[in-house]
Amino acid sequence: MGRTYIVEETVGQYLSNINLEGKSFVSGLLIGQCSSQKDYVILATRTPPKEEQNENLKPPKAKLDTLDEEWATEHASQVSRMLPGGLVVLGIFIITTLELADDFQNALRRLIFSVEKSMNRKRLWSVSEEEVSERVILHICSSTKKLSCRTYDVRDPKSSSRPADWKYQNRVSTSWLSLECTIHVNIHIPLSATSVSYTLEKNTKKKSRGNTQATAHSFDVRVLTQLLLNSDHRSTATVQICSGSVNLRGNVKCRAYIHSNRPKVKDAVQAVKRDILNTVADRCEILFEDLLLNEIPEKKHYELPQRVFVPLPGSAVMLCDYKFGDESAEEIRDHFSEMLDREIQIEDLEIAEEVNTACMTSSLKSEVSLTDTGDEQPEQPNTTTIGMKIQQNIGAIAALTLAVLAAGISFHYFSD
């Protein structure tokens, strides 16, 4: 018996309204929530075309051989940033004018595994064995209206497809439980003397960047941290010379959503924890991307992007994005529209928090030898030199920060 997908009726309307406009196919993402018994699909969004595809006036190829795996995977990575706790990319859909050939089915299989691999690289926690690992591929033939729904176990690279049930239902997420909390983050990340000398290319990745009122239950969540160890505790920490540090400081607004079909407390706790990890890490990643792409002058304090929420029409769920202080509401609206293929009203944007900061500092302790050996000592770099080195190697700092962030937050807040 395959998995069952309970799908919001508006998703079906969205898929039926997609016009191929002379293209051989249109593909996109399916977003929702997993549960042990069934999965819930509350949103579908097509992958936006590349700019060069928009400018290409040649007729489309007759064969389905133009699926851009890298572009579709990048879209999934960008959309995953816009999902609050509890929501994930459940799979992909594709609408074609013809039945799928075997070679294109293999291409879709590679794509679903590529999307999951991309999600795994960003994941700051270990997936348990009991969590759902099946992801769905939905195919719709525009000429015959035939629908095919199959799943793959993304934990098993050799897994074959299994049939699944695709059932439409009205108001799937209108009564979902909403969990909210505000957590104060104050994380100090030291940078070793060697970390700022790594090459930039080695440590960076290129990345892009009308409502129905619903009745829902909302809960405030209190996050309790572990007690500090007493002074008698013996530490095995290694001491390293540090040439700088990154400090993340501010209040972070977190939200998570849980389906209303006999939800479990552990699922709610897990959704909130993962949203905290995701939103802090995503802000750092976006900041470092901005520093890399725009060559921002060196400063001591950098503003982390603020979280912006927007309601999903006909649902209790709100999606999110991030904005810097100098970005306009129109830019955020346009980004929502591009990534989610939805018209967003500016008045619906909700900035949920104050500006948070990341502080990058450089430091140096010069040591003078007590005995003069006569050998020429290497010149000690001054503070300005080290500050420039930090700025020049922001990619290495980004990689190190996110790694330490994952370990630090997981240990201090989420040890079970």
N, C-alpha and C positions, 0 to 999 in steps of 0.2 A: 504494500500500500504506500503510495507516494504522499508527499506533503500536500497540505491544503493551503491555498492562498485566499484570504478574505480581502477583497479589493473594494475600495471606495468607488461608488458609481461615477463620481466626477473623473476618476482616472480613466474609466471606460469611455466617457464622453470626450476627454482630452485626446485619447488615442484615436478615436474614430474621426476626429476633426483634423487630424494631421494630413496635410496635403503634400503628396510627393513632389509636386511641381516639376514633373519631368525627370526626377531623379529615380535611380534604380532602387534605392532604399533610403530609409531614415531610421536612425538608431538613437537610443537614449538610456536613461537610468530609471530603475524602479526603487523607490525609497519607502521604508516603513520600519516595522519592528518584528523581531523573531520571538516566538514562544515555543515551549516544548511541544505543544499540540499542533499549532498552526501559525502561519505568518500573516501579518497585516500589511497591506500595501495602501498607503494614503497619498502617494504623490508619484507622478511620472514626469520626467523632463527630458526633452530631446537634447542631444549633444549639438552645440552651436557649430556652424560651419567655420572652417578656417577662412581667414581674410583672402588668401589666394584663391580659395574655392569660390568665394563670392565674386571675384574679379574674372574668373574663368568663364568665357562665353562659349566654349566648345560644347557640343552636345554630350550628355553623360554616356558612359560606357554601358553597353547592353548587359554585360556580365556583372555579377555582384563581387567584384574583385578590388574595390577601392576602399574597403573598411580600414580606416586609420586607427590601428590599435593604440599607438602612442597618444594620439589626440584624445581618443575616448577615455583612456586611462587617466590622462591629465584632468579631463572634465570631472571624472569621478573623485579625484583627489581634491579638487577645488570645492565641489559640492559637499564633500564630507566635512569640511570646515564649517559649513552652514547648518549642520545638524546638531541639535541639542542632545543631551543625554537620552539614551533609549532608542534613538533613531539610527539606522544604518542603511548603506546601499545594499539592497537585497538581491539585485541582479540587473539585467539589461533587457531591453525590448528592441525589436527590429520589425519594421513594417516594409514589406516588399511588394512588387507587382507580380512576382513569380513565386513558385514553390522553391524552397531552398535546395540547392545542390549539395552533395556530400562535402565538397571542398569548402563551401562557405559555412556549413555547419561546423567543420573543424576550426575555421577562423573564429567563429563565435565562441567555441569552447576555449580557444587560446585567450580570447578577450576576457572571458569571465574569470579565468585564472590570473590573468595579468592585473585586472582590477583588484582582486583580492590580495595579490602580492603587494600592490601599491598601498592598500589599506594596512597590511601587516607591517610595512616599513615604518609607518607613522604611529603604530600602536604602542602605547607605553605600559602595557600590561600583558600578562600571559593569559591566553585563552584556555579555559578549562575544557576537559573532555566532554562534559555534559552540555556544553553550549552548542547551538545549532551551527552546523558547518555546511549546510546545503545552500547553494545560490541558484537563482532561477534565470532561465532564458525564455522570454516570451516572443513568439513569432506570430505575426498577423499578416495574412495575404490580403492585400487591398482589393484585389479583383474578385476573389472567392469569399472573402470575409472569414476564411478558416483560421482558427486560433490553435496554436500548439504551445503547450507549457511543459517544459522539462527542467530538471534540476541536476546539478553536479555537486558532488562532495569535494569542496575545494581543499580539504586536508589531504586528499588522496589524488596525486597527480595522474594516476592511472584509472580513475573512476570513470564509469560510463554513465550516460544520461538515464534518468528515471522520469517517467511521466508524473505529472502533478495536476491537482485540481485547481481551477481558476474560477472563483465564485465572486460575483459582484454583490455588494450589499450597500444599503444606504446608511449614511451617518455613522461610519465605522469609528471615527475618532472624536466624535462630539462629546463623549462622556469620559474620555481618557483622564487619568489622574495626573495633575500637574504638581511637580515637586520643585521648590525654589529655595535657594540659600545664598547668603553672601559670606564669603570667606576672606579673611585678611591674609594676604600673602606677603611674606618678608623673607626672601631667599637670598643668601649670600653665596656666590659661586666663585671661588678663587681660581685664578688662571696660572698654571705653572709657567716657569720661564721657558720651557720648551714648546708649550702649546701655541704661543703666539708667533712662533717661527715656522709653523707649517705652511705649505704653499696654499694659496687661495683656491686653486683649481681642484686640489685634492679633497677639500672639505666642504665644497658647496655643490648645490644642485640648482639647475635653472628651472624656475617655476613662473607661471603667469601670475597672475593675481585675479471693488465693492465687497464688503465682509458680512458674513452671517454670524450673528451672535450665538455662541454655543454655551450650553450649561456644562460646567466641569467642576471637579473638586480640586482645590489647590491646598498644598501643604507647605508650611515653612519647615526647613530642615536645619538641624543644628549639628555641625561637624565637631566631634570631640577628638582632640589630638592625644598622642601618647604622652605620659608623664616623662619628664627628663630623668636621666639616670643620675643616681646619687654620686657624690664626689669620690666614694670608695671604689667605684667601678673601674676596673683595669681596662685601659684602652690599648688596642693593637694598631692604632692609626699610624700611617707613615707620614713623616714630616717632609714637606717639599718646599723649596724656595718659590715664592709666587711673585710674579711681576705685575699683576693686576687682578682685578676682580669685576664681576658683574653682580649688581644687586637689583633684584626685582621686588618692587614694593607697591602695595595698593590693595583696594577692596575689589574682589572679583564676584560678579553676579553669575550664578549658575542656575540652569533650569534643566529639568528632565521630565520625561513623560512615560507613563506606563499604561498599557491597555487595561480595560476595565473588566476583562473576562477572568475572574478569580486571580487577580495579581498576587504575587508573593512579595513579602517584605524584602527578602534578599535580592530580588530583581530590582526593586526600587533603590535600595542602598547601592547596588552595583551601578545603576544608571547615573546616580548623582556623583559617585566617585569618578566615574569615567568622564563625565562632563567637566569636572574640575580639572582633571589632568589634561583633557583636550583643549579647553579654552586657554589655559595658561601657556601650554606649549605652542598652540597656534599663534597666539599674540607674539611670542618671541620669534617664531619663524617668519611671520609677516614683517616684523620690525627689521630683522636681519636681511630679508629679501629687499626691503626698501633701502636699507643702507648700501647694499651691494649694487642695486640697479641704478640708483639715483645719485650715488657718490655724495652723500650728505656730509657737510663739513663736520669735523670732530667737535663733539660737545661732551660735557660731563653727564648731563641728564638727557635722556631720550624719552619721549612720550610713547608708551605702548598704545596700540589701537584700542578704542572703546568697542564694547559689544553692542550691537544694534539688533533689536528683535523686530520681526514683522509677522502678523498673523497669517495663517493659512486659511483661506476662505472655506467656510463650512466645517471647520475643525476647531478643537480646543488647543491645537498645537501651534506653537510659534517657531519659526525658523530664525536663523541669526546670520549676521555678517559682522565685519569689523571696519571701523573708520578711524582715520587719523584726524587730528583737530583741524587741519587745513582742507579736508575733503568736504565737499558740499553734499547736501541731502540728495541732490539730483544725481551725483556720481554713484552714491550708494544705491539709489533706486535703479539706475541703469545696470549696475552690477547684479543686483537681484534678478532683474528682468533677463539679462543675458544668461546667467547660470541656471535659472529655474524656469525660463520660458513662460513667465507670468507677468502680467501688468501689476505693478506695485504703486500704490498712492503714497506720496510723500508724507501726508498726515498720519499714515499708519506706522511710520518708522518710530520705534521706541528706543531711545538711548537709555540704557538701564543703569549706568554707573558714571562716576567721576573719572577723570583722567588718572591712569596709573603710570608709573615711571620705571625705567630701567636705567641704572646708574653704572657707567663704566669708568673705572678708576685705574690708574697705574701707580705703582709704588716701587721703591728701591731702598735697600739697605746696603750701604757701602761698608765693606769691611777692610781694615788695614792690617797687614801682617805685622805681628809683634817683632819678628826678626827679619832683618834686611838680608836677603839672599843674593842681592846683586842682579838678579834676573829682572828683565823688564816686565812689569805687570801689564796685562791688557787693560786698555782704557775702559773704565766703567761707563756704560751708557747713562745719559741723564734722563730725567723724568720725561722730558719732551720727546726724546728718541723712542722711549718705550711706549708712550702714548701714540706716536705715529705708527709704531709697529702694530699696536692693537688695532688701530684704524685700518691699516693696510691688510691685515689678516683677519678681517671681521668674519670671513667664512669659517675659519678654524674656531673662532670664538663661538660662532653660532652652533657648530657641530658639538663642541664641548659643552656649551650651556644646555642644549637640549638633552644631551646624555646625562649630565649631572642632575638636571631638572627631573628627568624621569625617575632616576634612582632616589633622589632626595625627597620628592613629594610622595612617592610610593612608600618609602620607609616611614617618614614622619607622620603621614596622615592615614595611610591605607594598609598598614600591616594588620592582617586578620589573625 
